[in-house]
Amino acid sequence: MSLYCNGRRAGADDLAGALVNYGHFTSLQVRGGAVQGLNLHLQRLREGTEQLFGNTLDGRQVQAWMHTALQAEGVGDASLRVTVFSRAFDFRQPLQSVPVDVLVAVAAPASVAPLPRRLRSVRYQRELPHLKHVGTFALFEHRRQALQAGFDDALFVDMQGLVSEGTTWNIAFAREGEVVWPQAPALRGTHERLLQAGWGGMPTLSPVMLGQWGDFDAAIGLNAAGVWPIASIDGYRFARSGMLCERAAAAIATQPWQPLG
C-alpha cells in the first residue's frame, strides 16, 4: 500500500494527524482509471467534511489527487481509500475551525467472490450511522465474533429490532423478484445506489424486523468490492439468493464508469 497526502507522497508528519482517529473516508475500486459512482463517493466526502469539520471540500481537487496517486504508482487498476482528517484538529477544542487533509491510500485491486455467506444477527448500531467515519473497531470485532461462532459475518439489528446493515456492507432482500431495501439508520452505500439505478423503477423501501426472514426468498450483500448471495441468517435459509445475486451483478454492470483523469 502507498499513501499520498494532499497530492504528494505522505511522510511521518502527514500521518501523525490520522492517529487522532477523527475523520471519515470512502473506499472505491478503480478499473482502467475509472470508477463507478464517482460522484457518489465525492458527495459522501463533501457531506462528511461539512458535518465533522464544518468545512467545504473541493471534490475536483480530491478527484485530481486520486488521479495523481494512480499516476505516481503507474497503475490504472487499484483499490483506493480516501480519508479526510485534519492534522490541525485538537480534540480539546473540537469547535475550532481547522483545514482538512486528504489521505489517498493506493492498494491492489480487490473484488469479492460471489460465495454464499451465513450471517448471525447482532444488536448493534454504529454511532452516526449515516457517516462512513473511521470508528471501525466494533465492525471488525462483531465480524470476528461471528466467525468464531461458525458464521461468515454479522448483520446489524438496531435496538428497535430493525435490520440496518452488515459490518461493512449493505443488504437487500427479495420476494418473488421484488427487491426490498430495509429501512433503518445505516450508511447508504454507493453500490446500493448503483444497484437501485440499474434495477430500474422506484426502489421498495420498507422496515425489516429481526426474524422476519420468512417474508423473503432471497437476500444479497454488497459494497464497492462486489455483490454476493446471503445463504442464511440465524439458520434461516434463502432459496433464491444465487439468482438474485446474478441479476444484481448484471444491473450494477450497466452503470457507467467515470474517469478520474
C-alpha positions in Angstrom: 0.0 0.0 0.0 1.2 3.5 -0.9 0.0 6.7 0.9 -0.4 10.2 -0.5 -1.4 13.3 1.5 -2.8 16.3 -0.3 -1.4 15.2 -3.6 2.1 14.2 -2.5 3.7 11.1 -1.0 2.9 11.0 2.7 5.5 11.3 5.3 5.5 10.7 9.1 4.3 14.2 9.9 1.4 13.8 7.5 0.3 10.6 9.1 0.6 11.9 12.7 -2.8 13.6 12.5 -4.5 10.4 11.4 -3.7 8.9 14.9 -6.4 11.2 16.4 -8.9 8.8 14.9 -11.3 11.6 14.0 -12.3 11.7 10.3 -14.2 9.9 7.6 -13.5 8.1 4.4 -14.7 6.3 1.3 -13.4 3.2 -0.4 -13.6 2.6 -4.1 -12.4 0.3 -6.9 -10.6 1.8 -9.9 -10.5 -0.1 -13.2 -8.7 1.4 -16.2 -8.5 4.8 -14.3 -12.3 5.0 -13.9 -14.7 4.5 -11.0 -18.4 3.5 -10.9 -20.4 6.0 -8.8 -17.5 8.5 -8.6 -20.0 11.3 -8.0 -21.5 9.4 -5.1 -18.1 8.9 -3.4 -17.3 12.6 -3.8 -20.7 13.6 -2.4 -20.1 11.3 0.6 -16.8 13.0 1.2 -18.2 16.5 0.9 -21.1 15.8 3.3 -18.9 14.1 5.9 -16.4 17.0 5.8 -19.2 19.5 6.3 -20.6 17.6 9.3 -17.4 16.7 11.1 -15.3 19.7 10.4 -17.7 22.4 9.3 -15.7 22.9 6.2 -16.3 22.6 2.5 -14.3 20.1 0.4 -13.3 20.7 -3.2 -14.4 17.5 -4.9 -12.5 18.3 -8.1 -9.3 18.7 -6.1 -9.9 15.3 -4.3 -10.5 13.7 -7.7 -7.3 15.2 -9.0 -5.3 13.9 -6.0 -6.7 10.4 -6.6 -5.6 10.6 -10.2 -2.2 11.9 -9.2 -1.7 8.9 -6.8 -2.6 6.4 -9.5 -0.2 8.1 -11.9 2.6 8.1 -9.3 2.1 4.4 -8.8 1.9 3.7 -12.5 -1.4 1.8 -12.2 -4.9 2.0 -13.7 -6.5 -0.7 -11.6 -6.4 -0.3 -7.8 -8.3 -0.1 -4.6 -8.4 3.4 -3.2 -9.3 4.6 0.3 -9.7 8.3 0.6 -9.7 9.6 4.2 -10.5 13.1 5.2 -8.9 14.2 8.5 -7.0 17.2 9.9 -3.5 17.5 11.2 -4.6 20.6 13.0 -7.6 19.1 14.8 -7.4 19.4 18.6 -9.9 17.2 20.5 -9.6 19.7 23.4 -11.1 22.4 21.1 -13.2 20.4 18.7 -15.2 23.5 17.6 -12.1 25.3 16.3 -12.2 25.8 12.6 -9.3 23.8 11.0 -8.2 23.0 7.5 -8.7 19.4 6.4 -6.2 17.0 4.8 -6.9 14.2 2.3 -5.1 10.9 2.5 -5.2 8.6 -0.5 -4.2 5.0 0.0 -3.5 3.0 -3.1 -3.6 -0.8 -2.9 -4.0 -3.7 -5.2 -7.5 -4.0 -6.9 -9.9 -6.2 -4.9 -13.2 -8.0 -5.6 -15.4 -10.2 -3.5 -16.2 -13.7 -4.8 -19.9 -14.3 -5.1 -19.8 -17.1 -2.5 -22.9 -17.6 -0.2 -22.5 -16.2 3.3 -24.1 -17.3 6.5 -24.9 -14.4 8.8 -25.5 -14.0 12.5 -27.7 -11.1 13.6 -26.4 -8.9 16.4 -27.9 -6.0 18.3 -25.7 -3.1 17.3 -25.9 0.4 15.7 -22.9 2.4 14.6 -22.5 5.9 16.0 -23.6 8.5 13.4 -24.6 5.6 11.1 -25.2 7.8 8.1 -21.4 8.7 8.0 -18.6 6.4 6.9 -16.4 7.5 9.8 -13.1 6.0 10.9 -14.7 4.4 14.1 -14.5 0.8 12.8 -13.4 -1.2 15.8 -16.8 -2.6 16.6 -17.4 -3.6 13.0 -14.4 -5.8 12.8 -14.9 -7.2 16.3 -18.5 -8.2 15.5 -17.3 -9.9 12.3 -14.6 -11.7 14.3 -17.1 -12.9 16.9 -19.4 -14.2 14.1 -16.5 -16.1 12.6 -15.6 -17.6 16.0 -19.3 -18.8 16.3 -19.1 -20.5 12.9 -20.8 -17.9 10.7 -19.3 -15.8 7.9 -20.2 -12.3 9.0 -22.6 -10.3 11.2 -25.8 -8.5 10.4 -26.7 -5.4 12.5 -30.1 -5.0 14.0 -30.9 -1.8 16.0 -32.4 -1.6 19.5 -35.9 -1.5 17.9 -35.3 -4.8 16.1 -34.9 -3.2 12.7 -32.4 -4.7 10.2 -29.9 -2.0 9.3 -26.7 -3.1 7.6 -23.8 -5.6 7.6 -20.4 -4.9 9.2 -19.0 -3.2 6.1 -21.8 -3.7 3.5 -25.5 -3.1 2.7 -28.1 -5.8 2.5 -31.2 -6.2 0.2 -34.0 -8.8 0.4 -36.3 -10.0 -2.3 -39.7 -11.7 -2.5 -40.7 -13.2 -5.9 -38.2 -11.0 -7.7 -39.1 -7.7 -5.9 -36.1 -6.2 -4.2 -36.8 -4.7 -0.7 -34.3 -2.3 0.9 -34.5 -2.4 4.7 -35.1 1.0 6.3 -33.2 1.8 9.5 -30.4 4.2 10.4 -27.5 3.0 8.3 -24.8 4.0 5.9 -26.3 4.2 2.4 -23.7 2.7 0.2 -22.6 3.7 -3.2 -23.2 0.2 -4.7 -26.6 0.2 -3.1 -27.4 3.4 -5.1 -25.8 1.9 -8.3 -27.9 -1.2 -8.0 -31.1 0.8 -7.4 -30.3 2.9 -10.5 -29.5 -0.2 -12.6 -32.5 -2.2 -11.4 -34.9 0.5 -12.7 -38.2 1.8 -11.3 -38.7 3.2 -7.8 -36.9 1.2 -5.1 -39.0 -0.5 -2.5 -38.1 0.8 0.9 -39.5 -0.9 3.9 -38.6 -1.7 7.6 -37.5 -5.3 8.0 -37.7 -6.7 11.5 -35.5 -9.2 13.2 -36.8 -12.7 12.4 -39.0 -11.6 9.5 -36.9 -13.7 7.2 -39.8 -15.9 6.2 -41.3 -13.0 4.2 -38.4 -13.2 1.7 -36.9 -15.9 -0.6 -33.6 -14.2 -1.3 -31.0 -11.8 0.1 -27.7 -10.3 -1.0 -24.9 -8.3 0.5 -23.0 -5.7 -1.5 -20.3 -3.0 -1.2 -17.8 -1.3 -3.6 -15.9 -4.7 -3.9 -18.9 -6.5 -5.3 -22.1 -8.4 -4.6 -22.7 -11.8 -3.0 -25.6 -14.1 -2.1 -26.8 -14.5 1.5 -27.3 -18.2 2.2 -28.9 -17.8 5.6 -29.5 -15.6 8.6 -29.6 -17.1 12.1 -30.1 -20.5 10.4 -33.0 -19.5 8.1 -32.1 -20.3 4.6 -32.9 -18.3 1.5 -33.5 -20.5 -1.6 -33.1 -17.9 -4.4 -30.2 -15.7 -3.3 -27.9 -17.0 -6.1 -30.3 -15.9 -8.8 -30.8 -12.5 -7.1 -27.1 -12.1 -6.9 -26.7 -12.7 -10.6 -29.4 -10.2 -11.5 -27.9 -7.6 -9.2 -24.4 -8.0 -10.6 -25.8 -7.6 -14.1 -27.7 -4.5 -13.1 -24.7 -2.9 -11.5 -22.6 -3.7 -14.6 -24.9 -1.4 -16.6 -23.8 1.7 -14.6 -21.2 3.9 -16.2 -17.5 4.1 -15.2 -16.4 7.7 -14.6 -12.7 8.5 -15.4 -10.7 10.1 -12.7 -8.4 11.9 -15.1 
